[in-house]
Amino acid sequence: MPTSLDDLRASRSAVVSRVDIAAVLGVDPRTVTAAIDAGTIPSIRLGSRVVIPREKFLALFDVEGDVRSARADADAVIGGGHS
């Protein structure tokens, strides 16, 4: 079970549970459920189970990652134009 954002970043799992996210954030799982219901934490329903896409959740906290992603997108566009 991940207990920090770094643990979550190192994970290879595509989705994580409400309990995992609660442990990372240091809150009760009911708080995570309320945030999912409010739409502030992204989620996917798999049958009766609700899971959180790991990458989308991390994007909420990863400003540096967003900058890297934007740079990679810009480089791809610029690089694509110099064929």
C-alpha positions as CSV (number, residue, x, y, z in Angstrom):
1,M,0.0,0.0,0.0
2,P,1.4,3.4,-1.0
3,T,1.8,5.8,1.9
4,S,3.2,8.8,0.1
5,L,3.0,10.6,-3.3
6,D,6.5,9.2,-4.0
7,D,5.3,5.7,-3.4
8,L,2.3,6.3,-5.7
9,R,4.6,7.7,-8.4
10,A,6.8,4.6,-8.2
11,S,3.8,2.3,-8.5
12,R,3.1,0.5,-11.8
13,S,-0.6,0.0,-11.1
14,A,-3.0,1.8,-13.4
15,V,-5.5,2.4,-10.7
16,V,-5.5,2.6,-6.9
17,S,-8.2,2.2,-4.2
18,R,-9.9,4.8,-2.1
19,V,-8.1,3.3,0.9
20,D,-4.7,3.8,-0.8
21,I,-5.5,7.4,-1.7
22,A,-6.7,8.0,1.9
23,A,-3.4,6.6,3.2
24,V,-1.4,8.9,0.9
25,L,-3.4,12.0,1.8
26,G,-3.6,11.1,5.5
27,V,-7.3,11.3,5.6
28,D,-10.2,8.9,6.3
29,P,-11.4,6.9,3.2
30,R,-14.8,8.5,3.6
31,T,-13.2,11.9,2.9
32,V,-11.9,10.4,-0.4
33,T,-15.3,9.1,-1.2
34,A,-16.8,12.6,-0.6
35,A,-14.1,14.1,-2.9
36,I,-15.0,11.5,-5.6
37,D,-18.7,12.3,-5.3
38,A,-17.9,16.0,-5.5
39,G,-15.8,15.4,-8.6
40,T,-12.5,16.7,-7.2
41,I,-10.8,13.3,-7.3
42,P,-11.1,11.5,-10.7
43,S,-12.6,8.0,-10.5
44,I,-13.7,5.0,-12.6
45,R,-16.5,2.6,-11.7
46,L,-15.6,-1.0,-12.4
47,G,-18.8,-2.9,-11.7
48,S,-19.6,-2.1,-8.1
49,R,-16.0,-1.0,-7.3
50,V,-14.8,2.6,-7.6
51,V,-11.1,3.1,-8.4
52,I,-8.9,6.1,-9.0
53,P,-6.7,6.3,-12.1
54,R,-3.2,6.7,-10.6
55,E,-1.8,9.0,-13.3
56,K,-4.8,11.3,-13.3
57,F,-4.7,11.5,-9.5
58,L,-1.0,12.3,-9.5
59,A,-1.5,15.0,-12.1
60,L,-3.5,16.9,-9.4
61,F,-0.2,17.3,-7.5
62,D,2.5,17.1,-10.1
63,V,3.0,20.6,-11.4
64,E,6.5,19.8,-12.5
65,G,5.2,16.8,-14.4
66,D,2.7,19.0,-16.2
67,V,5.6,21.3,-17.2
68,R,7.6,18.4,-18.5
69,S,4.6,17.1,-20.4
70,A,3.9,20.5,-22.0
71,R,7.6,20.8,-23.0
72,A,7.5,17.3,-24.6
73,D,4.3,18.2,-26.5
74,A,5.9,21.4,-27.7
75,D,9.1,19.6,-28.7
76,A,7.0,17.1,-30.7
77,V,5.2,19.9,-32.5
78,I,8.4,21.8,-33.2
79,G,10.4,18.7,-34.1
80,G,7.6,17.5,-36.4
81,G,7.7,20.7,-38.3
82,H,11.5,20.4,-39.2
83,S,11.3,17.1,-41.2
